[in-house]
Amino acid sequence: MSSPRTRWSRSRLASLALVLASAMSLAASAAMAGQPVTLRQDLSAAGAITLGDLFDGAGAAGKTIVGNGAPVGLSAVLDAGEVQRVAHIHGLDWDNPRGVRRIIVLSAATAAPVGDSPAQPRHMVEALTYARSLNAGELVQAQDLTYAKVAPFAVPGDAPGDPARVIGKVARRPLRAGGAVSAQDVVASQVIKRDDVVEIAYRDEGINLMLQGRAMTSASAGEPVTVMNTASKKVFQAIAVGPDQAVVGPEAERVRASSLIDLTQFVAR
């Protein structure tokens, strides 16, 4: 039989263990929560764009690079969802309350001496241009666009001021780097065509499920597509997200909601 002293010691040790376990649980929860940060109002960067260039309160994560800075006189276009993902990985929590989809970052690079650069017309206007040359059929992504000063006559009448009208579409023809963007340059991409074999994903809070189906309709990215489960023959709707890829469940709702956000919600240049 154990003595009262031994029983008391065991009881005390058990209590201390519970206190320590509770403290460790609280510490783990705090670590997972992430550091809340706010997107800066006036965004600019010289060279590589970092989390510190974008967010107030980035701390040690501020040196993490999220994109390439634009040359002098231009602006870089970043995908807000990708920036949010990188920030989260490095312990920062940006809730994006305004629903921003693209982040525009001005160049803070120093211009070369006038004698070292070719002469340009005095009267220039800012327009959305291609950051690199694209082949016909290529998908236009955020990093493929930048703002630049061009001659007024080089800006087409249907030039979109909003990058979201171009991003995610495909080039109708070869497009030259530095050229002003025209709405006629691109067309919505059908990432799923009728009778394609499609991979459908369900992803939510660590749960990842995949199944195959056959597309009964065609769809561009972000659009609903009717799919038949090849195993059960059940017909259902999913949201197209890429070539022969679709999602269902919470992720589908997020994709659908993002496509309905007012596309004029961008960070001011």
N, C-alpha and C positions, 0 to 999 in steps of 0.2 A: 504494500500500500504506500502511495506517495504521501509525503508530509504536506501540511498546509503551506509551508514555504515554497515547496516545489510546485504545488498547484497554482499558487499566486504568481510565481515566476513565469509559468507557462501561459497563464492568462494575460499577464502583462506583455509578454512577447507577442502573443496573438494580436493584441490591441495595437501594438507598435507596427506589426506587419500590415494591418488593415489601413493604418494612417499612411504608411509609406506607399502602399498600392494606390490609395486614393490620390495622393500627391502626384504620383507618376502618371496616373490617368488624366489628371487635370493638365499636367505639363504637355502630355501628348496631344490633347485636344487643342491646347493653345498653339502648339506647333503646326497642327494641320489647318488651323483657321487662316493663316497667312496674314501678312501685313497689309492693311487697307491702304490704297494709294489713289491719288487723283490725277487725271490727265491734265497736263499743263495747257494753258490757254494759247500761248504763242510758242509754236513749235519750230525749232530750227536746230540744225546740226552741221558741223564741219567734219566731213569724213564719215566714218561708220556711225549709224544711229544706234544709241544704247537705250536701255530702260530708264536710265537717269535723264536722258534728253526728253523722254516722254512723260515721266511721272514725278510728281512731288513725293518725297518720302521714300524713294527707292532704296536708300541705304546701300549696303554692300552689294546688292543685286544691280545697282545702277550701272556697273561696268559691262553688263551683259549686252552683247550686240544683237539687234533684232532686224537689221537691214542695212543696205548700202545708202550712204548719203548721196544727194544729187550734186552734179557739177554746179559751179557758180552760176547764179541767175536762174536755176531750175528748182523744181520741188519734187521730192520723192513721195510716192503713194504706197502706203502700207495697208495690209489687210488687218482690220481691227480684231477679228476673231483669232488670227494667228498670233498677234501681239498679246492678246489676253491669255492665250495658251502658254506662251513662253514666260510671261510674267508669273503665272500660277506655278509653273515648274520651279521657278526661282523664289518662291515664297511670297509673292505679292498678289494681293486680291484687288482686282479692278472690276467693279460690277457694271461698268459701262451704262450708267443710268440714262444717257441720252440715246442709246441705241445706235451709236456711231458705227458705220460699216467700213469706212475708209479713213485713214489718218494721213493728212497732208503735212509733210515736214519740209520747211524752207531750207535752202542751202545757206550755211553760214560761212562757206569757203571764201577766201580772199581772191578777188579777181586779179588776173595777170595784168601787167602794165599794158597800156593801150597799144604801145609799139609792138608788143608780142602777139597780138591777136588781129585777125583780119578785120578790115573795116566793115561796119554794119550800118544799115540805114538808121537814121536818127529816130524815126517814128516807128516804133515796134509795139506789138500788142501781145498779151499773154494768152496762150492757148494750150490745150491738151495735146501732147505730141507722143510719138512712140519712142521709148527709151532704147529700143533695139529693133532691128529688122525682123519681120515675121514672114514666114512662108504661107502660101494659101492653105487653108485648112487648119492652121495652128490656133490653139486656144489663147485668147488674150487674158493675161493675168495682171494683178495689181502692179507688180514690179515691171511690167512692160510699158507702163505709162508714166509720163512726167510732164510737168508744166514748163513751158519755155517761151522765150520772147521770139516771135516770128514777124515777118513782114505782113501787113494787113491783107495784101492781095493773096497770100498763101493760105489764109484761113477759109475753109469751105463754108458755104452758107448754112449747111446743116451740122456744123461743128458742135458736138455735145460738150457743154460745160461741166457735166456731171460724169465722172469716171464710171459710175455704176451702170450707165447705159451701154458701156462697151465691155467691161470686165465680165468674163464668163462666156462671151460669144466667140465665134471663130472668124478668121480672116477670109474674105471672099477672094482675095488676090494677094500677091506679094506686097508687103507694106514696108516702106523705107524708114529707118531710124531717123528721127528728127522731123519727120513729116507731121503736119497737123492732122488730127483725127477727124474723120468724116463718119457720119452715121451710116453711110453707104459702104464703108469699108468692111463691115462685119455683119454677120447673120447669126441668129440664135442656133445653137448647136443641138441637134437631136442626138442625145447620148444613148438613148434606147430606141430601137426600131421594132415594129411588130414582128413577132415570131422569134426574137432574140432570146437566148437563154440568159436569164438574169440572176445575179446573186443578190439575195435580200438579207439585210442585216437588222438585228434587233440589239441595241446597245443601251444599257441603262445601269448606272451604279455598279459597275464591275461585271454585269451579266452580258455576255456576248454570245448570241445565237445566229447561226447562218443556215439558210436553206436556198434551194434553187427553184426557179419558176420560169414559166414561158410568158413573155410579154404579149398581151393581147391588143395593146395600143402602142403608139410611139410617143416619146416625151423628150423635152429638153430638160436640162438640169433645173431642179426646183419645181418641176411640174408633176402632177399626179400621173401614175401609170397603172393600168389594170394588169394584174399578173395572175396566172393560174399555177398553183402549187403542183408540180409534176408528179408528186407522190400521192397526195390526197385528192387532186383534181379540184380543190377548193379555189374559188376566185375571190380576190381581195384587191384593195388599192394600196399602193406604196408611193413613195416620193423618190423620183429619179435624182441621183446625186453625182453620177459619173458614168463612163462608158460601161453599159450593161451592169450597173450597180444601182441598187435602190435601198431605202431604209423604211422601217415601220416603227411604230411606238413613239416614245418621247422624242427621239431624235428627228423623226419625220415631222412632228409638230413644231420643233424648233426651226427646221429648214423652211417649213411652210410659213411660219411667223416672220422669219427674217426676210422672206421674199415680199412680204406685205408692208415692211417698214418703209416709211417715207424716205425715198432715195435721196432727198435733198439734205439729210442730216449728216453733215460732214463737219470736221473741225475747220474753222475759218483759216484761210491762208494768210 
